[in-house]
Amino acid sequence: MIKADGAEVIIKGTPEKIMAETVLILKSVKSGLVEVLGETNGEKAYKDMLELSNMTEDEIEEKVKGAKRKLSNMIAENFLKSLME
């Protein structure tokens, strides 16, 4: 049994049952992302999610900081381009 409520997750059962339920959950998540974001973006979001799940909290925090820097640079670059036009 896998039960999630916010940040709390309870996992009980045999390894086989836990693995089977996890596969069903992951297939549903992937399908939902593809449905909402389209094939390419949904696949990327799914792969990113799996990558994040294997990171430590510090690694995730560093990745978020990097993404924020990248986004800030893109915004600044586009702003400067708009001023030049």
C-alpha positions in Angstrom: 0.0 0.0 0.0 1.3 3.4 -0.9 -0.5 6.4 0.6 0.6 10.0 0.2 -0.9 13.1 1.9 1.2 16.2 1.2 4.7 15.6 2.3 3.9 12.4 4.3 4.1 9.1 2.5 3.3 5.7 4.0 4.6 2.6 2.3 3.6 -0.9 3.5 3.5 -4.3 2.0 5.8 -6.8 0.3 8.5 -5.6 -2.0 6.6 -7.0 -4.9 3.4 -5.2 -4.1 5.3 -1.9 -3.4 7.1 -2.2 -6.7 3.9 -3.0 -8.6 2.1 -0.1 -7.1 5.0 2.3 -7.8 5.0 1.2 -11.5 1.3 2.0 -11.7 1.8 5.4 -10.1 4.7 6.3 -12.3 2.8 5.2 -15.5 -0.1 7.4 -14.4 2.1 10.4 -13.6 3.8 10.1 -17.0 0.5 9.8 -18.8 -0.9 12.8 -17.0 2.2 14.9 -17.8 2.1 14.0 -21.5 -1.6 14.7 -21.6 -1.2 18.2 -20.1 2.2 19.2 -21.5 2.3 17.3 -24.8 4.5 14.4 -25.7 7.9 16.2 -25.8 7.5 18.4 -22.7 5.6 15.7 -20.8 8.5 13.2 -21.4 11.1 15.8 -20.3 9.1 16.7 -17.2 8.8 13.0 -16.3 12.6 12.4 -16.8 13.4 15.6 -14.7 11.1 14.3 -11.9 12.9 10.9 -11.9 16.2 12.7 -11.8 15.2 14.9 -8.9 13.9 11.9 -7.0 17.5 10.5 -6.9 19.1 13.7 -5.6 19.8 14.8 -2.1 18.1 17.9 -0.7 21.3 19.9 -1.2 21.6 18.8 -4.9 18.0 19.8 -5.5 18.6 23.2 -3.9 21.7 23.7 -6.1 19.8 22.7 -9.2 17.0 25.2 -8.3 19.5 28.0 -7.7 21.0 27.2 -11.1 17.6 27.3 -12.8 16.8 30.6 -11.2 20.1 32.1 -12.4 19.5 30.8 -15.9 16.0 32.3 -15.9 17.2 35.6 -14.6 19.9 35.8 -17.3 17.3 34.9 -20.0 14.9 37.7 -18.7 17.7 40.2 -18.6 18.9 39.3 -22.1 15.4 39.6 -23.5 14.9 42.9 -21.7 18.1 44.3 -23.2 17.1 43.1 -26.7 13.7 44.8 -26.3 15.5 48.1 -25.4 17.7 47.8 -28.5 14.7 47.5 -30.9 
